[in-house]
Amino acid sequence: MRLELNPNEGNLGFQIAPMIDVVFVIMLFFMVMAGAVKVEKELNTQLPGSVETSTSTEFVDEQIITISDTGEVSLNDEPFDSATSQDLPQLKGTLLRLKQNADAAKTPAVVTIISDTQAKYSRTIDVLDALAVAKIDNVTFTVAEEE
């Protein structure tokens, strides 16, 4: 017994119902995703440029503390205290006045410590202690250049 297939029986034509279901699923997907999209907001920024000013600009006055290999401490080439003094009372007093003047002028107190390569670390710590008492925290370190 042989079954013969009719070629017209299997062809149902174009089915519109499954196509509408697919379109609705795709539409639903895009509707859900549209709510999750974040809208970019415009940021009002100003780029830096050059501005003409009528007043002069004041620059920060840098104070330089040098520490020699013998332990002598000097502020702007003026010696302070003795080489054996650990408390450095003269330097502390001067640094306190410097900090008060900087605060009154609303400028930062900037200090650079130039240490000799053979200077003891304990002497640098003594100077840092004096700066801490004066509450000067804008400190830069460097080493004296060899000649």
C-alpha positions as CSV (number, residue, x, y, z in Angstrom):
1,M,0.0,0.0,0.0
2,R,1.5,3.1,-1.2
3,L,0.5,6.6,0.0
4,E,0.5,9.2,-2.6
5,L,1.1,12.7,-1.5
6,N,-0.9,15.4,-3.0
7,P,1.4,18.5,-3.6
8,N,-1.5,20.9,-2.9
9,E,-2.4,19.4,0.5
10,G,0.8,20.6,2.3
11,N,0.8,24.2,1.0
12,L,-1.3,26.2,3.4
13,G,-0.2,29.6,2.0
14,F,1.2,32.5,3.8
15,Q,0.2,32.5,7.5
16,I,-0.4,36.0,8.8
17,A,-1.1,35.1,12.5
18,P,2.4,33.9,13.4
19,M,3.9,36.9,11.6
20,I,1.7,39.3,13.7
21,D,2.8,37.4,16.9
22,V,6.5,37.9,16.0
23,V,5.9,41.6,15.3
24,F,4.1,42.1,18.6
25,V,6.9,40.4,20.5
26,I,9.5,42.6,18.8
27,M,7.4,45.7,19.4
28,L,7.0,44.8,23.1
29,F,10.8,44.3,23.4
30,F,11.5,47.8,22.0
31,M,8.8,49.4,24.2
32,V,10.4,47.9,27.3
33,M,13.9,48.8,26.3
34,A,12.9,52.4,25.5
35,G,12.1,53.0,29.1
36,A,15.5,51.9,30.2
37,V,17.4,54.3,28.0
38,K,19.0,57.1,30.0
39,V,18.7,60.5,28.5
40,E,22.0,62.4,28.4
41,K,21.9,65.8,30.0
42,E,23.8,68.8,28.7
43,L,26.6,69.8,31.0
44,N,27.2,73.5,31.1
45,T,31.0,73.7,31.2
46,Q,33.4,76.5,30.5
47,L,36.7,75.8,29.0
48,P,39.7,77.7,30.3
49,G,40.9,80.7,28.4
50,S,42.8,83.9,28.8
51,V,41.3,86.7,30.8
52,E,42.5,90.3,30.9
53,T,42.9,91.6,34.5
54,S,43.6,95.1,35.7
55,T,45.4,94.0,38.9
56,S,48.7,92.3,39.2
57,T,48.7,88.6,40.3
58,E,50.6,87.8,43.5
59,F,52.8,84.8,43.4
60,V,53.5,82.5,46.4
61,D,56.6,83.5,48.3
62,E,58.6,80.3,48.8
63,Q,60.8,80.1,52.0
64,I,63.9,77.9,51.7
65,I,65.3,76.1,54.7
66,T,68.8,74.6,54.2
67,I,70.3,71.9,56.4
68,S,74.1,71.7,56.2
69,D,76.2,68.6,56.8
70,T,77.3,70.0,60.2
71,G,73.6,70.3,61.3
72,E,73.3,74.1,60.9
73,V,69.8,75.2,59.9
74,S,69.2,78.4,57.9
75,L,66.1,80.0,56.6
76,N,66.6,82.0,53.4
77,D,70.4,81.9,54.0
78,E,70.0,83.3,57.5
79,P,71.3,80.9,60.2
80,F,69.0,79.9,63.1
81,D,69.7,78.3,66.4
82,S,72.8,76.3,67.1
83,A,73.8,73.0,65.4
84,T,73.2,71.1,68.6
85,S,69.7,72.5,69.4
86,Q,67.0,70.0,68.8
87,D,64.0,72.3,69.7
88,L,65.0,75.1,67.2
89,P,63.1,77.8,69.2
90,Q,64.2,80.7,66.9
91,L,63.2,78.8,63.8
92,K,59.8,77.8,65.3
93,G,59.1,81.5,66.2
94,T,60.0,82.7,62.7
95,L,57.9,79.9,61.1
96,L,54.9,80.8,63.3
97,R,55.1,84.4,62.2
98,L,55.5,83.3,58.6
99,K,52.3,81.2,58.9
100,Q,50.4,84.0,60.6
101,N,51.4,86.4,57.8
102,A,50.5,83.9,55.1
103,D,47.1,83.3,56.8
104,A,46.4,87.0,57.0
105,A,47.3,87.5,53.3
106,K,45.3,84.4,52.4
107,T,48.2,82.8,50.6
108,P,49.7,79.4,51.3
109,A,53.0,79.2,53.2
110,V,55.3,77.2,51.0
111,V,58.6,75.8,52.3
112,T,61.4,74.0,50.5
113,I,63.9,72.0,52.6
114,I,67.3,71.7,50.9
115,S,69.3,69.1,52.8
116,D,73.0,68.4,52.3
117,T,73.7,64.8,51.2
118,Q,75.7,64.2,54.4
119,A,73.2,65.8,56.7
120,K,71.7,63.6,59.5
121,Y,68.1,62.5,59.1
122,S,67.4,63.5,62.7
123,R,68.2,67.1,61.8
124,T,65.6,67.0,59.0
125,I,63.1,65.5,61.5
126,D,63.9,68.5,63.9
127,V,63.0,70.9,61.1
128,L,59.9,69.0,60.2
129,D,58.8,69.1,63.9
130,A,59.3,72.9,63.8
131,L,57.1,73.1,60.6
132,A,54.5,70.9,62.3
133,V,54.4,73.3,65.3
134,A,53.8,76.2,62.9
135,K,51.2,74.1,61.1
136,I,52.9,74.5,57.7
137,D,52.0,71.5,55.6
138,N,53.0,72.7,52.1
139,V,56.6,71.3,52.2
140,T,58.9,70.2,49.4
141,F,62.2,68.3,49.8
142,T,65.3,68.5,47.7
143,V,69.0,67.6,48.1
144,A,71.8,70.1,47.7
145,E,73.5,69.9,44.4
146,E,77.2,68.9,44.4
147,E,79.5,71.5,42.9
